[in-house]
């Protein structure tokens, strides 16, 4: 169980970093002809960061 939680916070952290990189570089993302707005990346960056942080707290509490 601890390994799954550790994997969760690592994956969500990487996803959050990818969204942050897109925000900083202002890279244009086009999916199916639709240009994805940067505000959507900000929302997903906050969400992924929050999920990574919560999983990290659970991981630290269980490994002791």
C-alpha positions, 0 to 999 in steps of 0.5 A, a space after each residue: 500500500 505504501 508503494 502505491 501511495 509513493 508512486 501516486 505522489 511521484 506521478 502527480 508531482 511530475 504531471 504538475 511539473 509538466 503543467 508548470 513548464 507549459 505555463 512558464 514557456 507558454 507553449 501552444 497545445 492544440 488537441 483535435 484542432 482546439 487550442 487549450 487555454 493556459 488557464 486550464 493548465 493553471 487549474 490542472 497544475 494546482 490540482 496535481 500539486 494538491 494531489 501530490 501533496 496530500 499523497 505525500 502527507 499520507 506516505 509520510 504518516 504510514 511509513 513510520 
